[in-house]
Amino acid sequence: MLTGQAAIAQVVAFAGTLVLAHLLLPRAFGIVAFGATVVVIGNFFADGGLGAALIRRASDPTTAELRALLGLQLAFGGVVALGIAAVGIQAGTAGAVTALMALSLPLLALRAPHAIVLERGLRYGAVASIELVESLSYYAWAVAAVGVGWGVWGLASAAVARALVGSVLMTLASPLGVVWPRLSLATLRPMLGFGVGFQAVGLAALARNQGVNLVVAAGGGAQVLGYWSLANRLLQVPFWLFQALWRVSYPTMARLRALGEDTTLTVERLAAVTALVAGAALAPLAASAHDLVPGIFGAPWAAAASPLPWACAGLAISGPISVAAAGYLYSESDVGTPLRATIANGLVWVGLTAALIGPVGVAAAGVAWMAASWTEAVIFSRALRRRARVGITRVILVPVLAVYASFAVVYVLPFEMASPLASGIAEGTTAVGLYAILNLMFNRPATIETIQRIRSIVRPRTAAP
């Protein structure tokens, strides 16, 4: 549901951006993008990771804990918003627009206790619907406000409208009703250790992503950064699946653990299903990138294809392992392993990109991503073997090798079509076919089980009367 919601939200975002691009100048988009970055960082620190600690616990959070969490996040959100406003009003239009967008921080804090209850209950149907309505409300408000002449202020105010709509809907969807804030650090103190560690993982990932962008820009210039930005955007397509599974795996593992289930079996099943489904997206992307990218975006963008096969080779291994391992380890109160894995991933990715960007160009970011993914996978695999006695590599071995084999076969076959786009489509289709055949030949039980699981999600069985 979350993956589908993300896909629909991308369509809505594309349509909304298309309309707004005809109503606003590029400078307005740049100003709002800067403001959005500041707000995201502010909300990151205001959260504190304490919600994650409440999701992990076997017992339901008490009303006092939820009130204390809301009080703390409202206080942090208010202080951050006031700080941004104090600086922003002295920094011209860009600062004032950022100050307006910062008003969304206290509104975002209001949903904290309700989001925890919904995620603990695994009520992701409600969560996905709310997030989709948020996206629709953002672009509806932005287009209407800009259309009546508000300009950049209309686009900035849409962030506040989105936060308000989402928080109201989250409150209505949860069984808590209205929660009143109360400041009580003593109530939250037992959760601080896990919360800080959980938040540190996100901070490390944020620093890694920005570090790669800075290294590419410094070593290759604006044009190479443009190639990498497009490649990174294309890689978000398979990332929709990983992001949705990363999000649900931790609450799911925590609930199963609280019920006394053997979560090691869930780790194996989750890794197997993720590897099979992700491979079906990664194999055609890796095989067709060198023709599909120039075919869709034009010949000047051909270089943006070079990082994609390398990155896909890394994600085919690290994606399924991290999805299964991170949720399990968090449910076992282990935030140290995910933090070490993220830091190691970042050091390898940034360092290797810096070393290779000069000799090989934008492909360096893809090669470095592959090496960083393998490094992360080794750390997670060792932790699972030590804590859960699970050999995760054997579970994903066939899908990974099928991704590599299908790419290699398509790469050496001649696909000379009338246009690069036609060649790319033929290559991607062939890669998907080869991937399916190899899994049916060497991984048949898991493949059939995965297909049945997907069919049950897409077309649920009707209960007998």
C-alpha positions in Angstrom: 0.0 0.0 0.0 2.8 2.4 0.8 4.6 1.6 -2.4 1.4 2.2 -4.4 0.8 5.4 -2.5 4.3 6.6 -3.3 3.8 5.9 -7.0 0.5 7.8 -7.1 2.1 10.6 -5.2 4.8 10.8 -7.8 2.3 11.2 -10.5 0.4 13.9 -8.6 3.8 15.7 -7.9 4.7 15.5 -11.6 1.3 16.9 -12.7 1.3 19.6 -10.0 4.9 20.6 -10.8 4.1 20.8 -14.5 1.3 23.3 -13.8 3.3 25.3 -11.3 6.3 25.5 -13.7 4.0 27.5 -16.1 2.9 29.9 -13.4 6.2 30.5 -11.6 9.8 31.4 -12.4 12.6 29.0 -11.6 13.8 31.3 -8.9 10.6 30.7 -6.9 11.1 27.0 -7.0 14.7 27.4 -5.8 13.6 29.6 -2.9 11.0 27.1 -1.8 13.4 24.2 -2.2 15.8 25.9 0.1 13.0 26.4 2.7 11.9 22.8 2.4 15.4 21.6 3.1 15.6 23.8 6.3 12.2 22.6 7.5 13.1 18.9 6.9 16.3 19.3 8.9 14.4 21.1 11.6 11.7 18.4 11.8 14.4 15.7 11.9 15.9 17.2 15.1 12.5 18.0 16.7 11.5 14.4 16.4 14.3 13.1 18.6 13.6 9.4 17.7 11.5 9.0 20.8 8.5 7.7 18.8 10.6 4.8 17.6 11.3 3.8 21.1 7.5 3.6 21.8 6.9 1.5 18.7 9.6 -1.0 19.8 8.1 -1.7 23.2 6.0 -4.8 23.9 3.5 -2.9 26.0 1.3 -0.1 24.6 2.4 3.4 25.4 0.5 5.1 28.3 -1.5 8.3 27.9 1.1 10.0 30.1 3.9 8.9 27.7 2.1 10.1 24.6 1.3 13.4 26.2 4.9 13.9 27.3 6.1 13.0 23.8 3.7 15.5 22.2 4.7 18.2 24.7 8.4 17.7 24.0 8.0 17.7 20.2 5.7 20.7 20.3 8.3 22.5 22.4 11.2 21.6 20.1 9.1 22.3 17.0 8.1 25.7 18.3 11.6 26.7 19.3 13.0 25.6 16.0 10.3 27.5 14.1 10.9 30.6 16.1 14.6 30.4 15.6 14.2 30.0 11.8 11.7 32.9 11.8 14.1 35.1 13.8 16.9 34.5 11.3 14.7 34.4 8.2 13.0 37.7 8.5 16.4 39.4 8.3 17.5 37.4 5.2 15.3 38.8 2.4 12.6 36.9 0.5 14.3 33.5 0.8 14.5 33.9 4.6 10.9 35.1 4.9 9.6 32.3 2.8 11.5 29.8 4.9 10.1 31.4 8.1 6.6 30.9 6.7 7.3 27.2 5.9 8.7 26.7 9.4 5.2 27.2 10.8 4.5 23.7 9.6 6.9 22.3 12.3 4.5 22.6 15.3 1.6 21.3 13.1 3.7 18.2 12.2 4.4 17.6 15.9 0.7 17.3 16.6 0.5 14.0 14.7 3.3 12.2 16.7 1.2 10.2 19.2 -1.4 9.3 16.6 1.2 8.1 14.1 2.8 5.9 16.8 -0.6 4.2 17.6 -1.3 3.6 13.9 2.1 2.2 13.2 2.0 0.0 16.3 -1.3 -1.4 15.0 0.2 -1.8 11.5 -2.7 0.2 10.1 -0.8 1.2 7.0 -4.0 1.5 4.9 -4.9 4.6 6.9 -1.4 5.9 6.8 -1.0 5.5 3.1 -4.4 7.2 2.4 -3.5 10.1 4.7 -0.1 10.6 3.0 -1.8 10.6 -0.4 -4.4 13.1 0.7 -1.5 15.3 2.0 0.2 15.3 -1.4 -3.1 16.1 -3.1 -3.8 18.9 -0.7 -0.3 20.4 -1.1 -0.6 20.7 -4.9 -4.2 21.7 -4.9 -3.5 24.6 -2.4 -0.3 25.5 -4.3 -1.9 25.7 -7.7 -4.9 27.6 -6.4 -2.8 30.1 -4.4 -0.3 30.7 -7.1 -3.2 31.0 -9.6 -4.8 33.9 -7.7 -1.5 35.8 -7.6 0.3 34.8 -4.4 3.4 33.8 -6.3 6.1 32.2 -4.2 4.1 32.8 -1.1 1.4 30.6 -2.4 3.8 27.7 -3.0 5.4 28.2 0.5 2.0 28.3 2.3 1.1 25.0 0.7 3.7 23.3 3.1 1.7 24.7 6.1 -1.6 23.5 4.5 -0.2 20.1 3.9 1.0 19.7 7.5 -2.4 20.9 8.9 -4.4 18.5 6.7 -2.2 15.5 7.5 -2.2 16.2 11.3 -6.0 16.6 11.4 -6.6 13.4 9.4 -4.0 11.5 11.5 -5.9 12.6 14.6 -9.3 11.4 13.2 -7.9 8.1 12.0 -6.3 7.1 15.4 -8.3 5.8 18.3 -6.7 8.2 20.7 -8.9 11.3 20.0 -7.5 14.6 21.1 -4.2 14.3 23.1 -3.2 17.3 25.2 0.6 18.0 25.5 2.4 17.9 28.8 6.1 18.5 29.4 7.6 15.7 31.5 11.2 14.7 30.8 11.2 12.2 33.6 8.5 10.2 31.7 10.6 10.1 28.5 14.0 9.6 30.0 13.9 5.7 29.8 13.4 6.0 26.0 16.2 8.6 25.3 19.0 6.1 24.8 17.2 4.1 22.0 15.7 7.3 20.6 19.0 9.1 20.2 20.6 6.0 18.6 17.8 5.6 16.2 18.0 9.3 15.2 21.7 9.0 14.8 21.2 6.5 12.0 19.0 8.9 10.1 21.6 11.7 10.7 24.4 9.5 9.3 22.3 8.7 6.2 21.5 12.4 5.7 25.2 13.3 6.0 26.1 10.5 3.6 23.7 11.6 0.9 24.7 15.2 1.0 28.4 14.2 1.1 28.1 12.3 -2.1 26.4 15.3 -3.8 29.2 17.6 -2.6 32.0 15.3 -3.7 30.4 14.9 -7.2 30.0 18.7 -7.5 33.5 19.4 -6.3 35.2 16.8 -8.4 33.1 16.9 -11.6 31.4 20.3 -11.6 27.8 21.2 -12.2 27.3 19.2 -15.3 28.4 15.9 -13.7 26.2 16.7 -10.7 23.3 17.1 -13.1 24.0 13.6 -14.5 24.2 12.2 -11.0 20.9 13.9 -10.0 19.1 12.3 -12.9 20.6 8.9 -12.2 19.7 9.2 -8.5 16.1 10.1 -9.4 15.8 7.1 -11.6 17.1 4.9 -8.8 14.2 6.1 -6.6 11.9 3.8 -8.6 13.2 0.6 -7.0 13.8 2.5 -3.8 10.0 3.0 -3.4 9.8 -0.7 -2.5 12.8 -0.6 -0.1 11.6 2.5 1.6 8.1 1.1 2.2 9.6 -2.2 3.5 12.2 -0.4 5.7 9.3 1.5 7.2 7.0 -1.4 8.0 9.6 -4.0 8.9 10.5 -2.5 12.3 7.0 -2.1 13.7 6.1 -5.6 12.3 9.1 -7.3 13.9 8.4 -5.4 17.2 4.8 -6.6 17.3 5.7 -10.2 16.4 8.4 -10.2 19.1 5.9 -8.9 21.6 3.6 -11.8 20.8 6.3 -14.3 21.3 6.7 -15.2 17.6 10.0 -16.5 16.2 11.1 -13.5 14.2 14.1 -15.2 12.7 11.7 -17.0 10.3 10.2 -13.6 9.4 13.7 -12.3 8.6 14.2 -15.1 6.1 10.8 -14.7 4.5 11.1 -11.0 4.2 14.6 -11.1 2.7 13.5 -13.8 0.2 10.4 -11.9 -1.0 12.3 -8.5 -1.1 15.1 -10.0 -3.1 12.8 -11.6 -5.7 10.6 -8.5 -6.2 13.5 -6.0 -6.1 15.4 -8.1 -8.7 12.5 -7.8 -11.1 12.9 -4.0 -11.1 16.7 -3.9 -10.8 17.5 -6.3 -13.6 15.7 -4.4 -16.4 17.0 -1.0 -15.1 20.6 -2.2 -15.1 20.3 -3.9 -18.5 18.5 -1.1 -20.4 20.0 2.1 -18.8 22.6 2.8 -21.5 19.9 3.0 -24.2 16.8 3.9 -22.2 18.2 7.1 -20.6 19.2 8.8 -23.9 16.1 7.4 -25.5 13.8 9.1 -23.0 15.8 12.2 -22.0 17.9 12.8 -25.1 21.4 12.2 -26.2 22.9 14.9 -24.0 21.9 12.9 -20.9 23.5 9.6 -22.0 26.2 9.9 -19.4 23.6 9.7 -16.6 23.1 6.0 -17.4 26.7 5.0 -16.4 26.1 4.8 -12.6 22.9 2.8 -12.9 24.2 -0.8 -13.5 26.8 -0.5 -10.7 24.2 0.9 -8.2 21.7 -1.8 -9.1 24.4 -4.5 -8.5 24.9 -3.1 -5.0 21.2 -2.7 -4.2 20.3 -6.2 -5.3 22.4 -7.5 -2.3 22.1 -4.7 0.3 18.4 -3.9 -0.2 16.9 -7.2 0.9 19.5 -7.7 3.6 19.0 -4.3 5.2 15.2 -4.4 5.0 15.2 -7.7 6.9 18.1 -7.0 9.3 17.3 -3.4 10.3 13.8 -4.1 11.5 14.9 -7.2 13.4 17.8 -5.5 15.1 15.7 -2.5 16.1 13.1 -4.8 17.6 16.0 -6.4 19.6 17.0 -2.9 20.9 20.2 -3.0 18.8 20.7 0.5 17.2 24.5 0.1 17.2 24.7 -2.3 14.2 22.4 -0.1 11.9 24.4 2.9 12.9 27.8 1.2 12.2 26.5 -0.1 8.9 25.2 3.4 7.8 28.5 5.1 8.8 30.6 2.5 7.0 28.3 2.8 4.0 28.8 6.5 4.0 32.6 6.5 4.4 33.0 4.0 1.5 30.6 5.7 -0.7 31.9 9.3 -0.2 35.6 8.2 -0.1 35.5 6.0 -3.2 33.5 8.6 -5.1 36.1 11.2 -4.3 38.9 8.9 -5.5 37.2 7.9 -8.8 35.2 10.9 -9.9 38.2 12.4 -11.7 39.3 9.3 -13.7 35.9 7.8 -14.5 33.4 10.6 -14.2 29.8 10.2 -12.9 30.1 6.4 -13.0 32.2 6.8 -9.9 29.1 7.5 -7.8 27.6 4.2 -9.0 30.7 2.1 -8.5 31.1 3.6 -5.0 27.4 2.9 -4.2 28.0 -0.7 -5.1 31.0 -1.1 -2.9 29.3 0.8 0.0 26.2 -1.5 -0.4 28.3 -4.6 -0.2 30.1 -3.2 2.9 26.7 -2.5 4.6 25.5 -6.0 3.6 28.5 -7.7 5.3 27.9 -5.8 8.6 24.2 -6.7 8.7 24.9 -10.3 7.6 27.4 -10.8 10.4 25.0 -9.3 13.0 22.1 -11.6 11.9 24.4 -14.6 12.0 25.5 -13.7 15.5 22.2 -12.7 17.0 19.6 -14.7 15.1 21.6 -17.6 13.7 20.4 -16.7 10.2 22.6 -17.1 7.2 20.9 -14.5 5.1 23.1 -14.7 2.0 21.8 -18.2 1.1 18.2 -16.9 1.1 18.9 -14.2 -1.5 21.7 -15.9 -3.5 19.6 -17.1 -6.5 17.7 -13.8 -7.1 21.0 -11.9 -6.9 22.8 -14.2 -9.3 19.7 -14.0 -11.6 20.0 -10.2 -11.6 23.7 -10.4 -12.5 23.2 -13.1 -15.1 20.3 -11.4 -16.9 22.2 -8.2 -17.1 25.3 -9.8 -18.4 23.4 -11.8 -21.1 21.5 -8.7 -22.3 24.7 -6.6 -22.3 26.5 -8.9 -24.7 23.5 -9.4 -27.0 23.1 -7.0 -30.0 20.0 -4.9 -29.7 20.0 -2.6 -32.7 16.6 -1.1 -33.0 15.3 1.9 -34.9 15.9 4.2 -31.8 17.6 4.0 -28.4 14.2 4.0 -26.8 13.1 0.9 -28.7 16.4 -0.8 -27.9 16.0 0.1 -24.2 12.5 -1.3 -24.0 13.6 -4.5 -25.8 16.6 -4.9 -23.4 14.5 -4.3 -20.3 11.9 -6.8 -21.4 14.5 -9.4 -22.2 16.1 -8.9 -18.8 12.8 -9.4 -17.0 12.1 -12.5 -19.0 15.5 -14.0 -18.3 15.2 -13.1 -14.6 11.9 -14.8 -14.3 13.1 -17.9 -16.1 16.2 -18.3 -14.0 14.2 -18.0 -10.8 11.6 -20.5 -11.9 14.4 -22.9 -12.8 16.5 -22.6 -9.7 14.3 -20.9 -7.1 10.9 -22.2 -8.0 9.2 -22.7 -4.5 10.2 -19.2 -3.3 9.1 -17.6 -6.6 5.7 -19.2 -6.6 5.2 -18.3 -3.0 6.1 -14.7 -3.7 3.7 -14.5 -6.7 0.9 -15.9 -4.5 1.7 -13.3 -1.8 1.6 -10.5 -4.3 -1.7 -11.8 -5.7 -3.2 -12.0 -2.3 -2.3 -8.3 -1.7 -3.6 -7.1 -5.1 -6.7 -9.3 -5.0 -7.5 -10.3 -1.4 -9.6 -13.4 -0.9 -13.2 -12.9 0.1 -14.0 -14.3 3.5 -16.4 -17.3 3.5 -19.9 -16.4 4.9 
